[in-house]
Every structure is written in C-alpha cells, then in structure tokens.
C-alpha cells in the first residue's frame, strides 16, 4: 500500500548491478537516441556495469541538471525504453531505476560533476523556476553567466514542487536537485510575479542583458459547463493543495476525475492513496489512445482507481455529470461528491504585446520578437513534459549565450 | 523419473553409493556437519584435515570474486586444517563410520614430519576410516613444513607417503596442489611412495580483491591479508587441465583420480569424469548453497547417463581424454564461417563490436541494424558467437583454406 509521502525504494547496489548486467550493451544503442534531453543511457549503464559510478554521474548530470527528477517522473516507456533491444528477449532495462540509482548515489557521495565557473559574464534573468528555467539557469551559470531566477511562488520548482505527488517526487528530491544549480551561483528570488513585481523594463534597467520567460503552463483548462460549479476543482489546484500540506486534507468518499493523462492519473492515485473510497476516472480517449503513460496508468489501477475510457461530457448539473460514449448510444450518469477536472493546462496571460499562437509563444531559436527576450518550456512549441522542458531549457540557454556573445563581439 | 540408473562407483576398492563427497574443508569440520550431509545424500565425506597441529584461525577469513550481479565466481579462504583437538576429530570419524556404515569416510591428514604422518595414518585407521587422503596442498598453512610447500617437493611427498603407508594398509589418496607448473613429478612421487590414487586440485594461491581505498586485500585481518587458496567455479578449468595431465600421463594412466575444483552441477561433474576422474569432491558450492546441492548433482547425473544410454558411471570415465591433443596436432586446413540466424537475432550489434575490436573486422552493421558478413575477412574464430546474448550465431559453411586461396 502506497503512502503519500513515501516514494518507492530505489535499487540496491546489487539490484542495480543485476539490472545493468541485463543490458546487452548494444552497438549504436537505440536508447541513447530516444531521449528528448539527449541523455545517453547506454553510456551510463555501461559505466554502472564497470563500476564507474562517478563516471555515470558525469554522463547524467552534465547533460541534465535534473537527472534525479527525470529518473523518477519521465515516461521512459515512450522514450529510452521504447527502443531497448532487451525488450525483444524479455523486458526492457529499467533505465529510470538505474538513473535514479546513480543520482541517489551522487547524493550520498562528495563527488560533484559540475563546478561553478571561474569567469563572470553578463547577467541573465529567468522568469519561472520550473524544469525549463532551472535547466537554462544551470547551463548559463556553468558557462559563467550570472543568473537570477524570479519565482512567483514561495518555493522553486514549479510543477515539480506544486504538482507531481510526493509518492512520485518528494519535495526533498526536488530541493536537492535544485541545489546542484544553486551551487553554481544561481540566485532565486521568491514571490516575484512577472507583470506585478517585475517587468521587462525593470529587469533590463537593473542590468540583465537577456531575459528568459519560462513561466510554464500554469493555468488549468476548463470545460465551460463546469464553470462556477462548487463541486469542481481543477487538477492543478487539487494536486498543489494536497502537496502543500503533505497530504493532510479532508476528502469526500467519492471523487470523479475527468481526463486521462498523467495528471489525471496523479489526481486519481493521490485520492486513493489518501483514503478516498471511490475514485473514477472518465477519459475521452479509448484505451489504445490513453494519453497517460503505462506506468502511471498501472499505478492507478493498482490503487483500485476505476478508469472508464471512451466517454465525453454531455451535461453537468451540480455534482451530476452525464457522459456519452464515443458511439453516441451509451450514456453514463455519475454522481460524485467532488469533481476534479484534469483536461490539461495552458499558459496564463502574459503582460506582453505578443500573442500566443495556439497556446505557444512564437519564438525563433527561442528568441521572441522582443530583442533579448527569450522563452522556453511549456509556453513554447513542443511536448509539455518535464523532459521536453529540460531539452528546451538547455537549447534556450545556448541561444542566449550565442546572443550575448554576438552582442559582446559586435 | 530415472530411478534405476546406477551411479555407484568402486574407487580404490571402496564402494561409493554415489561419486560425490565433501572435500576436506570447512564443510566437513565436525560430526554434526558430516552426519547432516550424509543424511542429505552425499556418498561420503573427506573429514576436514586433521593433525597434531591445531589451527588458530583468523577473522574474517573468506571473500568472493563477483562479476556483475554474480557472486562466488571464485572464492578465497584463509582456513587451515582442523581447529578441534585431534582426539575429538578421531572420535567423530569413528562415530561417523559406526552410524553410517554404508557411506565412505575418508580421513584427511597432515603431519609436520615423518613420525606425525605415520602416527596419524595409524590413528585414523584405528578410527575405522575407509581411506586416507594426504594433504600436501593447503596453500595457507602458518608453517612451511606443511601444506603446498611440501606438495611441490616430490622428495618430501614420497617420503611422507612412505610414512603413511607404514602406518596403514588403507587406500591412500595424495592430494596435489595446482601451484606448480606440472603435477606429474609430485604425483609420480606419491605413487612411488605408496599412494594408490591422486586427488586434485587443492586451492590456487590467490589475491582476489583489494580494498582500493585502504589498500588492504580482502579479507582484511586487522589491516593485513596473506596470499591464500582460491576455489569455486573459476578454478574448474585449471582443475580439468590437471586432471587431464595426470590421466594422460602414461605412467599414471591407471591411477585412480579424485576430482576437485569448482564442481557445482552434474555437468561440471560429467566433465571431470570424461577427463578421467572418479570420485568427486565438493566444497565451495556447498559453502554457497548448502549440502542440498547433492540432489541435483545425483539426479542430474542419472538423467545424463539415461539420456546417453550408459549403464554405469565407469563407462564414461576418460571418454574425452583422447580428444585433448597438443596444439600441433590440430587440423588447420579449413575455416568454418558463422551462420547468422535472423529469427533469433535481436540486432544488438555486440558481434560487430567484438569482431572489429577483438577479431578480424569481418562484420558490419547496416542502418537497419542488420549484421553483414565479409567472408574475405572472416577467419572463422567465432568470437561473434561467444558474445551473442541469444545464441543466434551458429556454425555454417566449412570451406578448405586452399579453396579460399589462404
């Protein structure tokens, strides 16, 4: 039985050795071509196999400042493990578990893969301390740039801290991972909201030579029929409320979750873990096209969440929802004590004269039409996952460095 | 079920209900241990070596070599001979024979001079042991007048065998150390001195692990460690080589051999028989898994004999000896090319890596992860098949070198 505050145990050294020994050590390994953030599992698994744990830390950490987080939350079955050749024999290598083994080992060792840069280059402001902002900050700082992150909340991490449930990602893990970046000299100032406490002008005036917007998808999507319904809470609000008080919330006996992505599974599993008797997820997609990762879906099933696929919301009357099946013939009436909407997120309005294009901020090489203003993470085009945010943060940092170097030289 | 396959063996005139016995070691250190192993089905025991010398042992005293997730690839121990008083050990041997008359009780002895060897032989004979094994081979004795330092000196071996022969009429096995270039001189000396058979091998002198932070070999005894005996699966190839050396030596070909070294399963056992060994002795696998391994040793051996229609164990002894030949006698006229079984291949590319880095650069990997063989470069070494994780590489076409212009 899962506990809300307790993540599952990581691999012991013996189990990690055994798992690494299962790896076929492929030539031109497919796993290493499948990570959006360019993690090279083939190389770090080989390092584990040959007991070079510090070397494995280098492979993970130099490429991905949030390697310990990705190890826990990445839907590996869609990326590295999808191409794993071992799957042709029995089952893929548990790459996430091996990555976690190494990053856990790193926490217990004095070894540091990254060191603060010696030189001091231009100042860069980053708005938002989610995975994209943190990654960009890390890459800039290790290259000598002086980075300040402006975070609107009291804690850093964005969705990592305020969204992903503790049993999947405890806050102490997020804090330790962020510390790797702080140790490079990055500063975070809290409770600074863009458009309220800070603005582009104020930041440029203060001496920042470039600004990266990484504010994320922090606003829940709504179905108009559920607006102003007292029984309804959005998934983002629910998850952050629960995580903020370490799971000590009063919940009703019966919760209806609408949505079928990882966030919906997080809500449903969290509710079950916290003792809610009946948790039902109603999903628009059919089972083959369920957006949630297999791992999250099966965890929800393990906790006895009921998942009903292929049903759309038809009518809402207070706490009674009528769904209609995809073939239009079947209707489903559900009465819940509480309804959680997990149908996705979108960006908040930004105090800029730039229009979002289908919820993506238009950028060219991560630079917006405003000179010196860059953007990355969920608010730019691409997948809205942690690993994708890391990729974009990394790439945006490189573009910022190019921009600042050109400015310096030209 | 293979109930009716006889795996008993007559060895040095003694009947063994099955050919598996404990070797002289920590696994047969007292009456209770030996009684338990006999109850579980072992054919006999070589009781842990006894002598007038009583060992004072260290802590810790064992370590094992790992590879990836596998422990006990090899095993190192620091124990010497029996730690209990001689009288107690003799009583145990006597009691074992009384209570297990159908099992074979072998007394392993080690003296520090001729008189001790002769006295020990007499004492164990009086204790009603079935056979004597002379331990000329323990590599970690605290006295250089004992153990493998004696075993590499044929003159001493002969002298001590003669002493044992004076003290007893029982069959005598002489247990040899592998810590020498050839076992022939000391084996011949044993037989000349009056031994009836050879037991091989004892442990290999070793250092298996060093703590790289403290610079102390493992196991560390207050920060120090000696060179000591290595055993287990890793020494099986060395043991088989020595068994073959003795059995193929014309002067020793009729001398019974008790095989020892890394035997864990029936297949290991059969390999020893095929190279000429009779009764087999086991320790390391018992230390790791317990006496219960006897069930699969005996059962597996019965199934093997049944599968091949052998009616007794004797029939298979030495069957492989003639197939071990000097390198100069091998047929060097042909090349066998590997055959890649596409239904089995998982496209990992390991064969390609090894062929280039350790072979003859005969394999290439396509964009679609297919292996392509260049017969012009292939020498048929089969490194590819050795590294294949799914046995997808088999023996293919056999071609004479002259037809290939080689």
Interface residues (C-beta under 8 A of the other chain):
Chain A: X14 X17 X18 X20 X21 X24 X25 X26 X27 X28 X49 X85 X86 X88 X89
Chain B: X68 X69 X70 X346 X347 X348 X349 X350 X352 X353 X365 X369 X389 X390
